[in-house]
Amino acid sequence: MDDPQLDIVQSKQFCFKIKWIQKIKIYKTHTRFYVIGSNNAETKFRILKIDRTDAWQLNIIDDGVDYTACEVQDILYRLHVGNTTTLINKSLKRGLVEAYKGFGIVGFIRFKEGYYLILITKRIKVAEIGGHSIYKIEDTSMINIPNSNVKVAHPEEWRYLRSFQTVDLSSNFYYSHSYDLTNNLQHNFMLLHHNRSDDDVIKRPNLWQTHGRDMKPCKRFVWNNYLLDGLQDDHITDIWVLYVIHGHIDQSCVSVYGKSIYITLIGRRSSYYAGTRFLKRGCNVKGDVGNEVETEQIVHCATSSSLHHTPFTSYVQHRGSVPCQWFQDITASVVPSKPPITITSDNPYAQPTSLHFQQLLERFGSPVVVLNLVRKREKRFHESVLGIEFSSAINYLNQFLSTKQQIKYHAFDMAHSLRGTKLNVLAWLANIAEHSIQATGFFQSKPDLYKDTLNKDHRWRTLGGQRLGSCRVQTGVLRTNCVDCLDRTNSAQFVAGNCALAYQLYSLGVLDEPAIEIKTDVTRLYEEMFETHGDIIALQYGGSQLVHTINSYRRTVAPWASHSRDIVTTLSRYYTNTFSDADKQSAINLFLGVFRPQTSESPMWELPTDHYLHNNNNDVLSTFSPKTYTDWLSCDVQRTLPLPKEMIESVRKLNTATDEPCHGINTTHCEDCVDWYQDTYRPDQLTVFDECFSLNMTSTATRSGNQNDISPFAVRDFSWQSRGDLEKKPNRPASVPQSSDVSSNGTSDSGEFESPKIPTHDRDRSSKHVQSHDLPWLHPPRLKDFSPSSVYGIEENKMISQQDIDVYERYVKFKSQETFSEALNFAQDQLFTSPPSVDQQSLRIYKESVTHTYHVDRQYYVDYVNQFKQ
């Protein structure tokens, strides 16, 4: 449904304004810090002045002036001379001192003594989206701002500082200078979307001029929002502000006969109701749930770098705790039993649940597909309590929604189906995934390919989502949960993501149909990415890696194969939850500003619980009235469905907005703020080709081995592994898990899972005594192995002639001869060719060139080298 009020046609090309301050040097005097920010080429500078004489107030001055390198050097010299004094003993008092170097400011924090500045001192590039670089924070420094004269020591300061540093900023925190990581690609693309015809470009050449737009981040996923209070001032330009997200980002390459397709996996962890496993369960009174992660997979063709001209696709999933008010008391259980689940309030009108689903409908549109994986059959009433509470809440809310807007609820006892039945768990999840993507669709930035209009797959014709201009947008989301939203949820999201990946590759013209076999290079690569994604999410929330990996839900692995690993991981998770989660939760509350030492009367460690810190919004409780029991979904959200309200409002504001001054300068166009090519490729800097990010990216091109069919979509058996892999396996330690080798043998074509040809525990032993008939690379290749049908999957009617086969066999025999004299027999006994005739003059010239000896004047060479040493 095209919204007539939603006009996304623009006469200009927009991009997010680049935060061009990407290098920082901090100089200090006794009374001030001088923060010198510059672009990568160090041709343009800005200066921040931070006062050090007030311990309780953060005084920052930004003059809003761009300086050149010479002007900055002159300013620093005058500051140094002005702050250098000669004492009576003729010793010099130090003036301006260079103290720190970095790449960006995370923010400011104050406990009891004064403010600290948090500086990014080390970073690493982890992804690239449309020419925009994504960085992971590797190291930071906390700089104490007040000087020794004004700082008053406080006995609680060191304890707050130690607790704050428990949140390791070098562990999975990400940012970008030119791309909004807090919103998904669909939201960002709609803000920057433009349509133009070739005639318009010819008539108005300046139409291609790029204009920058300020980032409007989603506060839910900004983890340094509280720390940025000191920089979010009208007198400070936003080029100093960096929005940091927490979660996981990974990027890999699928090489399709030399054409690179990038798969980017982004996990955004919500900063609302954030915390650890047993301390943040369910939801608060505002509908925010624990362990909320928005997972987005972006698939695009890497032949071009532009975000506007490259076909991009994305698919978004959601995970989060069961949106009811419940908890688990870990002190009430004995190792290793599970703590009992307690529903804290009997709420027949499901107000917190309704607030949560209103958020989802506002952010993603409709329909919302819920996949509930908690147990239904138990000997002891445990997880099933949540399933009953959740399903009854959804049934109540669906009474007041139209059929198209209703929440689609699916419950599946995944654990019971794996252990107690012969049901193929992943195949059942694949059916739910297909149903989900048919309902929600996915985002596609370009129109359908011409081939799709000629011969559409029936699944493509019934695909959900909406059309906005030339784009296809995702409407709705798949929400997956179990009790912890870790092991079972990650496996289910992998299946859903793999199903969406097939549709994304089909839309890019890579696949003939929207389906991928399990036993392929691309699926194996995607599984490894998702397994890493799940491990990191589990470490952040549960304190350990996944207990049950994706491979453990396949019937190819015996239950005892990973039993010891599961026990160790379970005990590690239990130890972390019991002894360190409380301190970690306090650190998260301090980092996010949920607890603020300067406004609290009691120290943080004396609070018996943080429940009231996360449920302190009295306005939400006052909004509960008899009318909200039935009209729980606001009229503004209902009016825009199935499209997400947040996206529509942002696009409408963009269409009606006027050009704003660029970073405090009286101009609407600043080259440094919109030149993404300069920001990404940096042509003025010397770079090493081997260190380019795209060359070091994980790729399927390195996984094909010595295969005739190098397609990443070719079905592989166990025997396709390269000889180098088998030779290295006997030297690998026995403790190294080999799940990736087993996971490459996923499912058969019929959907039933098969065992690998060589068991994992016998692989090392069998590789030492492998016979030649087991290794395909020891046999001479056949001519039909190089036919179009074998290499490219193309069936040709033309058969290979017997004459070509005889020529090829003669050639192979010639190459396998041990001596040159024996090989000459081939030329004398040939059937279809004759040896070339060479005249005597050509032979004489060849012999002279081979036997000619070159003499080098060594002294001349030495003299030539020495002249450069002087």
N, C-alpha and C positions, 0 to 999 in steps of 0.2 A: 504494500500500500504506500503510494507516494503521498507525502504530506504536502499540501499546497502551500502551507506556511513555512515549510522547511526548504528554503532556496539555498542550495549549496554551490550555485554557479558564481564564480568570482572573476573579476577582471584583472586580478593580480595574482602572482604566485607568492604564496606565503610559506614561511618556515618559522620554527621557533628561534627566538633570538639567542644567539650563541653567547654563553658567558665567557667572553674572550679572556678574562683574567684566569690564566691557567698556570702561571708561575708566580710564586710569592717569596719575597725576602723580608724578614722582619729585623729592623734595627731598633736599638733601645738606648735611651738615655735614663737619667735618674728620675725624670718626671714624665716621660712619654715613651710609648711604642710607636714606631713608624712602619706601617705595613705597606710595602711597595708591591703592587700587583702589575703584571705585564702579560702580553700575549706570548705565544710560543716563540715568535721571531724576535721578541724583546725590542720592538720598534714603537710600542705604545704602552704608556704607563698610567696608573692611578695611584693615589696615596690616601691611606687611612691613618688618622691620628687618634691614638687611644690614650686617655689620661691615666696616669698611675698614682695620682695623689689622692684619690677618693676610693676607699675600700668597699663602699656600700653602693655606689652608683656606677653604672657603665656609661662613660662619656666617650662617644665616638664622633669624630668629625670627618666628613667627606666633602671636599671642596668641589667635586664634580668636574674637575679639569683634566683633560688628557695631556700628558707630558711626553716629550721625546726623551731619548736616552741622554742627550747632552744636558737637557734641563734637569733631569733627575740627578745626574752626577753633580751638577752645580748646587742643587738644593741640599744634597747629602753633605757636600763639602762645607757649605756654610753652617749647617747644623753641627757638624763635627767641630768646627772652629769655635762656634758660639758656646758649645758645651765643654770646651777644654779650658781649664784654668791652671795657673801656675801658683803652687803653694809656697809657703815661706822657705821650706827646705829645697825649693827649686825642682821638686818632683811634679810631674804632670798628672792631673786628674783626667781619667779617660773620658772622652767625649762620646761620639756616636759609635756604637759597637754593633756589628752584624751578628745577630744571635741565632736565627733560624732560617731554614729554607723549606719550602713546601709547594703544594699544588692546589690547595684550596682550604677554606675555612669551614669546619663542620658546625661550629657555633660557640656559644659561651655558656658557662655554668657557674653558679655560686652556691656555696654551702654555708659556712659560718664565718669565714675570714675574709673572703673577697672573691672576685671573678677569676675564672680560668679561660684561656683561649685554647680551643682544640684545633690543631693544625694537621692536615694530611701531609705526611712526609714521604710516603712511598705508595705507589699505585701500580697496577698492572692492567693492561687491556685484555678484556675477556670476550668481547663481542663487538660487532659492527652492524648497525641497522640503517640502511639507506644512506651510507656515508657518515653516520653519526657514531662516534666511538663510545663504548661503554667500559667503565673502569671499575675495578674492585680495589677497595682500600686495603693496603698491605700493612701500613704502620701509621701511627699518629703520635703527636706530642701534646701534652697539656702544659700550657705556659701560664704561670701565675702572674697576674697583671699588677696588683698593688706592690709598691716598693716597701722596703723594710721599715721606713719611718712611719707609715700609716697603718700597716698591717698589725692587728691585734690577735695574738695567739688564742686559739680556742681548743679545749681538750677534745671536742668531738670532730674536729676538722679532718684529722687523719683517717678516722673510721669511715666517714662519708666518702672521702677520696678513694680509699681502698675498695669500698662497695661499688662506687661508680665505675672504677676500672675493671670490675668483674665482667661488665659488658664489653667484650673484646671487639673493638671496632675493626680489627684486622681479620675478623671471621665473618665473611659473607655479608658485607655491607657494600653497596654499589651506588654509583652516581654517574651522571653524564653532564657535559657542559652544553649540549645542544639538542638533547632528546629528553622528552618527559617520560621517565620510567615509571611514574606513579599511575599513569593511565595506560590502557591497552592500546594496541596499534589502531584498532577501529576508531576509537575516540580521537586519537591524535590525527589520524588521516582525515577524518571529517572536518576537523578544524582547519586543516591546511589544504583541503581539496579545492581544485579549480578545474573548470571546463572551458576550453577555448577551441575555436576552429582555426584552420590554417588561414582563412581569409582575414580574420581578426588580427592575426600575427603580422600578416603582410601590410595591412592598412595601418596598424599601430605597432611599430617595432619595439617601442618602450614597454610593451605589454609583458615582456619577459622579465622585467625588472623585479627582483625579489624583495619582498618586504617582510620584516620580522614581526612575530607576535610573541607577547609575553607568555610564559608557561603558567597555566592555571592548574597547579598540582592537586591531586586527590589527597586530601589531608589524612585519609585513612591509612595510606601506605607511606607517609612521610615519617621517618623515625627520628629525625632531628628537628621536628617542628618546634618543640619547646626550647631547644638550644638556639634556634634562630631568632628568638624574640629580640635580641640586641641588634640584629641586622635588619629586621623588618620595620624600618622607620622611614618616614617620608623624606628625611634628609639624606638617606643612604641609598645609592642606586642599587638595583637588583643584580648587577653583574657580579657582586660579591657573594650572592646567595646560591648555595648548592643544596639540592634536595636529595637526601640519602634514603635508599630503601634497604630493607633487610629481607633475606631469603636466599635465593640461588639463581644464578644465570649461567647458562652453558650454550655453546654454539659449535656445531659440527657441519661437515660438508659431505654431500652426496654427489659423487662424481658420476655423471651419466655420459659415458663416452667422451670425456673431456669437458662437458658442460657442468658447471658447479651449481648445485642447489644447496642453499644454506638452511639448516634447521636450527632455530634458536628457541631455547626453553627458558622461560622467565617465571620464577616463583616469587610472588609479592606477599610478604607476611604482614598482616594488619597490625597496626600499632594500637588499635582499640581493644581493650580487654586482653592484652598480651600477657603472657606469662608461661609458667611451666605446667607440666602434665597434670598433676593431681591438685594443683592450686588454682587452675583456671579451667573449670569444666562448665559445660552448658553455656548460658548467656546471662548478661546482666539485664537491668530493667530497661535499657535502651535498645535491646535486641542485638547487641554485639556479642559474638560467640568466641569461645576459646579456640586456639589453633586455626585461625582463619587464614587461608592461603589461596590467593588467586593465581592459577597456573595458566600461562599463555604459551602457545607454541606458534612461532612465526616461521613460515616456509616461503622463501622467495628465490628468484633466479638471480645469481650473482654476476651476470654478464654486464650489468650496469650498476652504478653506485647510487643513483638518484632515487630518493624516496618518492618522487612524483612520477618518474617515467619507468620505473621497474615494477613488474607485476608482483604484488605482495599478497599473501594470504595469512590469516591468523585464526586460531580457535582457542576459546577461553573456557576453562573449567573452574569449579569452586569446591573447596573442602572446608569443613568447619564442624565444630562439636554440635551435638544434638541441641537445637535451639529451645531447650526447656531449662528451667532452673533446677539443677541437681548438682551433687558433689559426691566425692569419695574420700573418706577419711583413711589415710594410709596407716595411721597409728592403730586402727582397729583390726588390722589383719596380721597374720603370722606368715613369715617367709615360707614358701613363695606364693601363698594364696592371694587372690585378688580382693581388694577392699570392697566392702558392700556399697552398692549404689543407693543413694537416698535422694528422693524428690523433696526439695525444700519447701515448695508451696503447691497447694492444690488449686490450680487456676483453670476453672472450666471455660473461661472466655479466651484463654491463650493470648493474653496481651503481649508478653515479650516475644512469643513466637510470631505474632502478627507484625510486630515492628521489624523483626528480622527479615521476613519475606517481603515486607514493603521496601526495605533497603535493596533486596535483590531485584525486585521488579523495577525499581527506579534506576538501578545501575545497569542491568542487563536486558530489561524488557521481558516479554512473556513468549513462550511458556517457561516456567521453572520446573525442571525434571529432577526429582529427588530419588536418589539411590541409597537406601538405608541397608547397611550390611551387618547390623547387630544380630546377635543370635536370637532365634525364636524357640528352639528346642533345647532345653537345659534340664539337667538333673536337679540343680539348685536354682531358684528364681534369682537371676542376676541381671544380665544384659537385657532380657526380654522386657523388663520394667520400662526401659527407655523406648523400646519399639512400640509398646502399647500407648505410652504417653505421647510419642511423636505422631503416630498414625491418627490418634483421636484428635489431636490439635489440628492436623491438616484437614481431616474430614469436617471439622467445625468451620475452618476458614473457607473451604471450598463452597460452602453453602451460599456464600454471599458474593461469589464471582461468576461471571459468565462462563460458558463451556470452553471458549477459546483461551480464557485467562486463567483457568483453574490450574492448581499445582498438580503435576503428574507424579504420583507416588508409586515407587517400586521397592519392595522389601525382598531381600535375598539373604538367607542364612548361609553365608559363604563358608564359614568354618565347618558347619555340619555337613554341607554338601561335599566338601573335600574329604572328610574323614569317614562319614557314615554312609555315603552313597557312591555309586559309580558315575555320577554326573560329571561331565566335562565342565569344570567351573569357568575356565576362561572362554569357552565357546558360548556358555550361557551369558556371560558378561558382554561378549561381542554382539549378541542379539540386542541387549539393552543399549549398547553404544550406538548401534545402527539406528535403533528407534529414536535415540536422543538427537543424533545429528540430523535425522530427517525432520525432527520437530524444530530445532533451533537454527540449523544451517551453520555457516561460518562466514568470515569476512573475506572478501575478494576485491582488490582495489581496481581491477581492470575488467572490461566486458568479457563475456564468454568467448572462447576461441571459435573461429569459423567452423572448424570441424565438429564442434559440439552442436552447432545449429543444424548440421547436416545429418548427423547420426548420434542422437542423444541416447545415453544409457537411461533405462527406466528409473534407476535410482536418482539420476541427476534431474530428471523431469519432476520428480516429487520432492526434491530437496527443499527444506524449510528456509526461513530467513526472509528478508525483504529486499527489494530493489530501490536504491536511491540514486537516480541518474544512471551512470554507468557502473556503479558499485553494487556489490552484493553484501549486505550487512547481516551479522548474527543477531537474532532476536531471541532472548532467553539464554539459559545456562543449565548445564548439568551439575547438580549439587550432590556430592558423594560424602558419606560419613560412615564411620563405624563408632566404636567407643572412644578410641584414642585418635582416630583419623590419621593413622600412620601406616601399618602393614597392609591390611585389607584394602584400605582406601587407595593406597599408592598403586597396588596391582590393578584395581578396577579403573583408576584413572589412566594407567598405561594402556589398557585395552581400548578405552574410549579415545585416547589420543592417537593410538595406532590406526583406529578406524577413520578418524578425522584426517590423519596424515595421508591416507589413500585418496580422499576427496581433494585435498589440497594439491597433491601431485597431479591428479587428474585435471584439475582446473588450470595447471601450468602447462599442460600438454605433454607431460612426461609419461603418463600411463594411458593405456587404451581403455581401461575401466577402473572405477573407483574401488579397487581391492588390491591388497598386498598379501603375498604368501608370508607365512611366519618364518620359514627357513631361508631368509634372504639377508644380504649384507645390510640393507637399509633398516630392516626391522631389528637386526641384532645391534646396530649402532644406536637406534632409537631406544631400545631396551636398556642399554648401558647408560645412556643419558638419563633416562627416567629412574633407573636404580640409584644413580648418584644423587639425583634430585630428591628421591625419597629418603636416602641416608642422611642428607644434610637437614632436611625438614625434621626428621626424627631426632637428630642430635640437638637441634634447637629447642624442641618442645619436650622430648622424652629423656634426653640425656644419653642416648645410645643410638647405634645404627638400627636399621630395620631388623626385627627378629625373624620375620618371614619375608623372604625376598620374592620377587616375581616368579623366579624359577621354582620355588617351593610349592606353588599352586599348580604346577604341571605334574602329570602322573608319570613323567619320565624319571623322576627322582624318587628313590625309596625313602620312606619316612625317617629311617635311621641315618640316612646319609648326612643330613644337616642337624641332627638332633643335638650333638655336642655343642655346635655353634649356637643353636637356639638357647641352650641352657646358660651358656656364658653371657650372651647378650641380655637375656632376661635378668640374670643376677646383677649385671652391670647397671641396667636400667633401674632396678629396684634400689640398689645402693645409692645411685644418684638422686632418685626421687625422695629417698628417706633422709639423707644427710646433707645434701647441698642445694635442693630445690628452694628452700626457704630463703637462703642468702641470694640465690640467683633471682628470685622473684622480687626481693627488695631492691636489688640493683636495677632491674628493669623498671620498676616503679620510679626510682630516682632518675634514671636516664630519660624516661618519657615525660617527666614532670607530673606524674600522678601523685607523688609525694614531694613536697617542697620544704626543705629544712628551714628556710628563712621565714616561713609563715606557719610552721607547726610548733605547737607548744611542747610536744613530747618527741623524743628521739624516735627515729624510724624503727630501731630494733626493740623498742618497748611496746610497740603496737601489737595487741594480741592477734589481729587479723587485718587484712586490707580490703575486706568486703565493702566497707563503707566508702573507701576511696574510689572504687569502681562502680558504686551504685549510689552516687550522691546527687543525682539529678532529680530534684523534687518536682520540676516542671513536667517531667514525663508522667509521674504518678498523678498529677493534677489533671492531665489530659484524658485520663480514663473516665469516661462517662457512659451512660446507657447507650448513647448513639454509637460510640466507637466499638461496642460489642458486635455490631452488625456491619457498619460502614468502616471497617478497619483499614481499607485501602483508600488513600486520599484521592480526591477527584482529579488533581493535577496529574497524578501518575496514571490513573485510568484513562484520561483523555489522550495520552500519547501512546498507550500500548497498541500494538506489540513492540513498538520502538522504545528504547530506554530514554527516560525523561532527562537524565543528566546529559546525554549526547545531544539531544534536540535543543535543549536550552543553551548549551555551549555554542552550537552552530548558529543559532538565531542571534546570540549576542555578537558573534563574529561578523555576521552579515550587516548588522546595524552599527557596528563600532566604527569610529573614525581612526585615522592614523595617529598614533601617539608618539610623543617625543622619545627619541632613542636614548635610554640610560641617562636622562637628565640633560641631553644636548638638544638644542633647538633645531633639530632636523628629524625627519621621519625615516631617514635611510642612512644607515651606518654600515660601511663595507665590512668591518670586522664582525658585525653582529649577524650577517647573513651569508658570508662567504664560507659555506660548509666545505667546499673543495679545498680551500687553503687550510682550513682547520683540520681536515682529515689527512691529506697527503703531504702537507708541509713541503712544498717544492724548494723552499729556501734552505732546507736543512739536509745535511749529508746522512743518508740512511744506508743500512746494509740490507741487501736483497734477501739474504738467508734469514734475517730476523723479522721479515714482514709477517704480520699476524696471520694473513690468509694462507701462507705457506706452512705455518706451524700448526694449523688447525687439524683436528682429528678428521679423517676422511675415509670413505669407503674405498678409495683408490688403493690404499695400502693393505686392504683385506682380501683382495681378489686372488693373491698369490700367483701361481703359475697356471691360471685357468684360461681355457680357450674363450669362455664367455665371461667378459669382464663387466657385464651389466650388474648393477647393484640389486636388481630385481630378479636375478636368476636364482632358482631354488638350489640350495647347496645340501649335499650330504656330508657326513663326517669325513669322508675320504678326500674332500676338496681342500683340506688344510694343506698349507705349504710344507715342504720338507723341513724348512728351518724351524717351524713350530714344533714338529715332532722331535727334532734333534735337540731342541733346548729343554724339552719337558723333563728328561731324566735329571737335569741339573737343578730344577726348581725345587725349593724347599717344600716339604710335605705340608707345612702349615699354610701355604698360600692357597686360598680358595680358587677353585677352577670352575666357578659358576658360569663365567662367560663362555667357556667351551661347551658346557652342557646346554646353555640357553640358545646356542646357535642351532640346535636341533629341536626346534619348537614343536610344531604340529605337522601332521600329514595333510594331504590335500582333502581327505575326507573329514577332517576336523578332529580325529582321534589322535591322541598323543602317542608317539612311539619312542621306544628306547633307542639310544645311540648304538651304533654297530660295535663300538669298543667301549666297555665300561670305563668310567673315569678313574677308578682305583686301579685298573689294569693297564692304563694307557702308557705309563712310564715303562712298565715291564715289557709290554708288547712292542714298543717302538724300538727296542734294542735288537729284537730278533725279527723285524719285519722282512717279509720276502719281497722279491721284485714284482710278483704279480699283484701285490697289495698297493704298490706305489705307481700311480699312472704316469708320473713324469719320467720313469725309467724306460717306458716303452716308446718306440719311435712314433711320432704323431702321424695320423692318417690324413689324407688329403681332404676328406669330408669334414675333418675337425675345423678346417678353415673356410668352410662353405658359408654363404650368407645365412643359412638356416641355423647353423651352430653358433656363429659369432653375433649376429644381429637379430636372430629370431625371425628372419624373413624366409618364407617358403617360396622357392622358385620352381617353375615347371621344367626348366631346362636341366637335364641330367648331365653328370660329368662323363665325358667320353672316355672310352678305354684308352685312347691315345694319350690323353692328359694324365691318366692314372699311371701308364707305363713310364712317361717322362718323369713324373714325380718320384716314382719308386727308384728309377735310375739315379736321380739326384740325391735321394736319401742314402742310397748305397755308396755313391761317390763320396759324400760327406763323412761316412763312417769308416772309410779306408784308413789304415794306420800309417802307411807310407805313401809318399807322392808317386813312386814308381808303380805301385799297385793301382793308384787312382788313374794313371795314364791309360790303363786298359779300357777304362770306360770311354775315353775319347776315341780309341781305336775301334771299339766294338759297338759304337753307338748306332742307333737305328734311324733317328730322325734329324740329326744335326751332323755337320762336318766341321773339323777343326779349322780355325781361321788361317788364312794364308798371310804370311809376313815376309816382306822383301828383305834382302840382305842389308840394305842401308838402314832400315829401321832397327834391325837386330844389332848392328854396329853402334848406333846411337844409344840404344838401351844399355849395352855392355859398358860403354864408356861412362855413362851416367852412374852406373852401379859401382864400377871399380874406381871412380875418380876420388882422390883424397884431397880434402880441403885443409889448407894451412892457415892458422890463425896467428896474427901478430900479437903475442901476449903482452908485450911491453906497451903497445899502443892502447890496449884495453886497460892496463893498470894506470897509465897516465890519465886516461879519460875518467876513471872512477875517482882518482885522487883530487881532481880539480874541484869536485863537489864537497870534499872533506875540509877544504881550507876555509 
